[in-house]
Amino acid sequence: MNQKRFIPILIVLMLAVGFTGGFYYRDYRVPEPVLSNLINREASQPNGVDFSLFWNVWELLHDRYVERNTLNTQELVYGAINGMVNAAGDPYTVFFKPKESEEFQQQINGSFGGIGIEIGLRKNILTVIAPIKDTPAARAGLLAGDKILKIDDKSTEGMKIDEAVGTIRGPRGTNVTLTIARDGLEKAKEITMTRDTIKIPAIDWKMLDENIAYIEMFVFNKNVDDEFKKAAEEILKSKATKIILDVRNNPGGLLDSAVNIAGYFLDSDKVVTIERFGDGKENEFRTQPNGLLKNYPLIVLINKGSASASEILAGALKDNRGILVVGETSFGKGSVQEVDDLPKKASVKITIAKWFTPKGASIHENGIKPDVEVVISEEDTKNEKDTQLDKARELIKNLR
């Protein structure tokens, strides 16, 4: 049973050329298959669990079901496994049948088209985490926090994230319509977008006023380390004396990159995040010698579209240096999944750990809370007014 481990940025609904899809891989030993024979009544059973109930129902179906000749034994097994996994109550722990497993691998490898959004489940409602800048979703006006009620004519009630991804993505040039609910809107709104190939720069930076370097980070992909290094070198040569780091609507990505970029602003050997497993074991991820930008006064911008690696970075800077965080509470995606390949080309994705800030605060479902809360209103959006950035620019003038 092969294992692949990653931190998802949830699911990227795009064809991301040069983009990892936010899946963080490591090398793990390959354990022996544990499901070589699912139809095995003699296998060891957990204490207090009587599997005879399962077999009783299995036999009753085959003996009495009115259309028992049409029963597909393999589909019954898949259905039973799916029910067991769903009972864990975790939207990121998912069983994939062979076809679904193949589609999931396509999502990881980026071999599909989409609209450029991140989605997740918020209180069991399919929700937009972040529209990616300069994508069909962003141009159409989708916002972080929008609740997706329908995909085309299909209701999303009870829909899993991976099913939603499979429904939204499709061939480049085709249309998809999302029916969304949004705070401040009296009724649901339909938004139609044309799927496209999405190309995402990792970062961009520019000077604000005379001395403020403004760094926007869009995603933590495989290009971000090189792009950030280049930006840092340019900032050092510029007239910048202060930095605003913007990770709003950044759905996350590679953990190593979050740790690496934290190192630009922190001393060596500082804890960036803590990984805690179900058995109580912990891993600490620490900065390496760097610190190129650690002497610059800094403010971090976040919103409810900041997730995963973005939250790890913001939490590390806040806990280690007391960096001021401005904006809205982030999404709260702080768990790690591992994908195990099963027999017959099926697979299962299981949450194996959660992330904590250096001071021990849980990121998952809590997010990072800003020191200064600023909410951008619908009116601000219509007028293209960025009150969060305005507040950061106001506050940073007083930092030394």
C-alpha positions in Angstrom: 0.0 0.0 0.0 1.8 3.1 -1.2 1.6 6.3 0.9 1.8 9.8 -0.3 1.6 12.6 2.2 0.6 16.2 1.6 -0.8 19.4 3.1 -3.6 20.3 0.8 -4.5 23.8 0.0 -7.9 22.1 -0.2 -8.5 21.5 -3.9 -7.4 23.8 -6.7 -10.1 24.1 -9.4 -7.7 24.9 -12.2 -5.2 23.6 -14.7 -2.2 25.0 -12.9 0.7 25.1 -15.3 3.8 25.0 -13.1 1.6 24.8 -10.0 1.8 21.9 -7.5 -1.8 22.0 -6.6 -0.7 22.5 -3.0 0.2 18.9 -2.3 3.2 18.5 -0.1 4.9 15.1 -0.7 7.5 13.3 1.4 9.1 9.9 1.0 7.7 7.3 3.3 8.3 3.6 3.7 5.9 1.4 1.8 4.0 -0.8 4.3 2.5 -4.2 3.5 -1.0 -4.2 2.0 -3.6 -4.5 4.8 -6.6 -5.0 2.5 -5.4 -7.8 0.3 -8.7 -9.6 0.9 -11.7 -7.6 2.0 -13.9 -10.7 2.1 -12.2 -12.2 5.2 -14.3 -13.3 8.1 -11.3 -14.6 10.0 -9.4 -11.3 10.2 -8.7 -9.9 13.6 -11.4 -7.7 14.9 -11.2 -4.6 17.3 -12.3 -5.3 20.8 -16.0 -4.8 21.3 -16.8 -4.9 17.5 -18.8 -7.7 16.1 -18.5 -7.9 12.3 -21.2 -10.6 12.2 -23.7 -7.8 11.7 -22.0 -6.8 8.5 -22.1 -10.3 7.2 -25.7 -10.8 8.3 -26.8 -7.9 6.1 -24.5 -9.0 3.3 -26.2 -12.4 3.3 -29.7 -11.0 3.6 -29.2 -8.8 0.6 -28.0 -11.7 -1.5 -30.7 -14.0 -0.3 -33.8 -11.7 -0.2 -33.2 -8.5 -2.2 -35.8 -8.5 -5.0 -33.3 -7.7 -7.7 -30.4 -9.7 -6.1 -29.2 -10.9 -9.5 -28.3 -7.2 -10.3 -26.2 -6.7 -7.2 -22.6 -5.7 -7.9 -20.5 -7.3 -5.2 -17.6 -5.0 -5.7 -19.8 -1.9 -5.5 -21.3 -3.2 -2.2 -17.7 -3.5 -0.8 -16.9 0.0 -2.0 -20.1 1.3 -0.5 -19.3 -0.3 2.9 -15.8 1.2 2.9 -17.2 4.6 1.9 -19.7 4.5 4.8 -17.0 3.6 7.3 -14.7 6.5 6.1 -17.6 8.9 6.1 -18.5 7.9 9.7 -15.2 9.5 10.8 -16.9 12.8 10.3 -13.9 14.5 8.6 -14.5 16.1 5.2 -10.8 15.6 4.3 -10.8 11.8 5.0 -12.1 10.2 1.8 -12.2 6.8 0.1 -11.8 6.8 -3.7 -13.0 4.1 -6.0 -10.6 3.3 -8.9 -12.1 5.9 -11.3 -12.3 8.5 -8.5 -8.7 7.7 -7.5 -7.5 8.3 -11.1 -9.4 11.7 -11.1 -7.8 12.7 -7.8 -4.4 12.0 -9.2 -5.2 14.2 -12.1 -6.1 17.0 -9.7 -2.7 16.5 -8.0 -0.9 16.6 -11.3 -2.8 19.6 -12.6 -4.1 17.8 -15.7 -7.5 19.5 -15.8 -9.1 22.8 -16.5 -11.1 25.0 -14.1 -12.0 28.5 -12.9 -9.4 29.3 -10.4 -10.9 29.0 -6.9 -10.2 27.1 -3.7 -13.2 25.5 -1.9 -13.7 23.8 1.4 -16.5 22.8 3.8 -17.6 25.3 6.4 -20.2 23.9 8.8 -20.9 21.3 6.1 -21.6 23.9 3.5 -19.5 24.1 0.3 -17.7 27.4 0.6 -15.3 29.5 -1.5 -12.0 29.8 0.4 -10.3 32.0 -2.1 -10.6 33.1 -5.7 -7.2 33.3 -7.4 -6.2 36.6 -8.8 -6.7 37.1 -12.6 -8.7 33.9 -13.1 -12.3 33.4 -14.4 -13.5 33.1 -10.8 -12.0 36.4 -9.7 -13.1 38.2 -12.9 -16.6 36.9 -12.4 -16.8 38.4 -8.9 -16.6 35.3 -6.7 -15.5 36.2 -3.2 -14.0 34.4 -0.2 -16.8 33.2 2.0 -19.4 32.7 -0.8 -21.5 29.6 -0.2 -22.0 27.4 -3.2 -25.6 26.2 -3.3 -25.6 24.6 -6.8 -23.1 23.6 -9.5 -25.0 24.1 -12.7 -28.3 22.4 -11.8 -26.9 20.1 -9.2 -27.4 20.8 -5.5 -24.3 20.8 -3.3 -26.2 19.7 -0.2 -24.3 16.7 1.2 -21.7 17.0 -1.5 -18.0 16.1 -0.7 -15.2 18.4 -1.7 -13.8 16.0 -4.1 -17.1 15.4 -5.8 -17.6 19.2 -6.1 -14.1 19.5 -7.7 -15.0 16.8 -10.3 -18.2 18.6 -11.1 -16.7 22.1 -11.4 -13.7 21.3 -13.4 -13.9 20.4 -17.1 -12.5 21.1 -20.6 -11.1 24.5 -21.2 -13.6 26.8 -23.0 -16.7 25.2 -21.5 -19.0 27.0 -19.0 -20.0 26.3 -15.5 -22.6 28.1 -13.4 -22.4 28.4 -9.6 -25.4 29.5 -7.6 -24.0 31.2 -4.5 -25.3 32.8 -1.3 -23.4 35.7 0.1 -23.7 37.8 3.3 -25.4 41.0 2.4 -27.3 39.5 -0.5 -31.0 39.0 -0.1 -31.3 36.1 -2.5 -29.0 33.6 -4.2 -27.0 34.7 -7.2 -26.0 32.7 -10.3 -22.4 33.3 -11.7 -21.4 31.7 -15.0 -17.7 31.3 -15.8 -15.7 29.9 -18.7 -13.2 27.2 -17.7 -9.6 28.1 -18.6 -6.0 27.2 -18.1 -4.8 29.0 -15.0 -1.3 30.3 -14.7 -0.4 31.7 -11.3 2.7 33.7 -10.3 3.8 32.9 -6.8 4.5 36.5 -5.7 4.6 40.1 -6.8 6.0 43.1 -5.1 6.1 46.9 -5.6 6.9 50.0 -3.6 4.1 51.9 -1.8 4.7 55.5 -0.9 8.4 56.2 -0.5 9.6 53.5 1.8 7.1 50.6 2.0 7.7 47.4 0.1 4.4 45.6 -0.6 4.7 41.9 -1.2 1.7 39.9 -2.4 1.9 36.1 -2.1 -0.6 34.3 -4.2 0.3 30.6 -3.5 3.1 28.5 -2.0 4.1 26.5 -5.1 7.3 25.1 -6.4 8.4 28.5 -7.8 7.8 30.6 -4.6 11.2 30.1 -3.1 13.1 31.4 -6.1 10.7 34.2 -6.7 10.8 35.3 -3.0 14.6 35.2 -2.9 14.7 37.4 -6.0 12.1 39.8 -4.4 14.1 39.9 -1.1 17.3 40.8 -2.9 15.5 43.6 -4.8 14.0 45.0 -1.6 17.4 45.0 0.0 18.7 47.2 -2.8 15.6 49.5 -2.8 14.7 52.4 -0.6 12.3 50.3 1.4 12.5 50.6 5.2 9.3 48.7 6.0 7.3 45.7 4.6 3.7 44.8 4.2 3.3 41.0 3.5 -0.1 40.2 2.0 -1.3 36.6 2.1 -4.9 37.3 1.6 -6.7 34.8 -0.6 -3.6 32.7 -0.6 -4.9 29.1 -0.2 -1.5 27.8 0.9 0.7 25.0 -0.6 4.1 23.7 0.2 5.1 23.5 3.9 8.8 23.7 3.2 8.2 27.0 1.4 6.3 28.4 4.3 9.2 27.4 6.7 11.7 28.8 4.2 10.0 32.2 3.8 9.5 32.5 7.6 13.2 32.3 7.8 13.6 35.6 5.9 11.9 37.4 8.8 13.1 35.4 11.8 16.3 34.3 13.5 17.7 30.9 12.9 16.2 27.8 14.6 12.8 29.4 15.4 9.8 27.2 15.5 7.5 27.8 12.5 4.9 25.2 13.2 4.2 22.1 15.2 2.8 18.9 13.7 0.9 16.7 16.1 -0.2 13.2 15.4 -3.0 11.1 16.8 -0.6 9.1 19.0 0.7 12.3 20.7 4.0 12.4 18.7 5.1 15.8 17.5 7.4 17.3 14.8 8.7 20.8 15.0 9.6 22.7 11.8 12.3 25.3 12.4 13.9 28.1 10.4 17.3 27.8 8.8 19.9 30.5 8.8 18.7 33.4 6.7 17.1 36.4 8.3 17.6 38.7 5.3 14.5 40.8 6.1 14.3 40.3 9.9 15.2 43.9 10.7 12.4 45.5 8.7 9.2 46.6 10.5 6.5 44.2 9.2 2.7 43.9 9.0 0.9 40.8 7.7 -2.4 41.0 5.9 -4.8 38.0 6.1 -8.5 37.3 5.4 -10.9 34.3 5.3 -9.3 33.2 2.1 -5.9 32.7 3.8 -5.4 29.0 4.4 -2.9 26.2 5.2 0.6 27.4 4.6 -0.5 31.0 4.7 -1.8 30.5 8.2 1.4 28.7 9.2 3.5 31.7 8.0 1.2 34.3 9.7 1.1 32.4 12.9 4.9 31.9 13.0 5.6 35.6 12.5 3.0 36.6 15.0 4.2 34.2 17.7 7.9 34.7 17.2 8.2 38.4 16.6 4.8 39.8 17.7 4.2 40.9 14.1 1.0 42.9 13.7 -1.6 41.0 11.7 -4.4 43.0 10.0 -7.6 41.9 8.3 -10.0 39.0 9.0 -9.7 35.6 10.8 -8.2 33.2 8.3 -10.0 30.0 7.0 -8.6 27.5 9.6 -7.2 24.7 7.4 -4.6 23.1 9.6 -4.6 19.4 9.0 -2.3 17.0 7.1 -3.6 14.2 4.8 -1.9 11.0 3.7 -2.9 9.1 0.5 -2.7 5.3 0.6 -2.9 3.3 -2.6 -5.2 0.3 -2.2 -5.7 -2.9 -4.2 -7.7 -2.7 -7.5 -6.4 0.9 -8.0 -8.5 2.4 -5.3 -7.1 4.8 -2.6 -7.9 6.4 0.6 -7.0 9.9 1.9 -6.7 10.1 5.7 -6.1 13.0 8.0 -3.1 12.0 10.1 -2.0 15.2 11.9 -2.9 18.8 12.7 -0.9 22.0 12.7 -0.3 24.3 15.7 1.4 27.7 15.9 4.7 28.0 17.8 2.8 28.9 21.0 0.6 25.9 20.6 -2.6 27.4 19.2 -4.6 25.1 17.0 -4.9 26.4 13.4 -7.5 23.8 12.3 -11.0 25.3 12.3 -9.8 28.2 14.4 -7.7 30.1 11.9 -5.3 33.0 12.8 -7.1 35.9 14.4 -5.9 39.4 13.4 -4.7 41.9 15.9 -6.6 44.6 14.0 -9.8 43.4 12.4 -10.8 45.2 9.2 -13.7 43.8 7.1 -14.0 44.9 3.4 -17.7 45.6 2.8 -19.6 44.9 -0.4 -19.6 48.6 -1.1 -15.8 48.7 -0.7 -15.5 45.9 -3.2 -17.7 47.6 -5.7 -15.7 50.8 -5.4 -12.4 48.8 -5.5 -11.5 50.2 -2.1 -9.0 48.1 -0.1 -9.6 49.2 3.5 -7.4 46.4 4.9 -4.4 47.5 3.0 -5.2 51.2 3.8 -5.2 50.3 7.5 -1.9 48.4 7.2 -0.3 51.4 5.5 -1.6 53.7 8.3 -0.3 51.5 11.1 3.1 50.7 9.6 4.0 54.4 9.6 4.3 54.2 13.4 6.5 51.1 13.4 10.2 51.5 13.9 
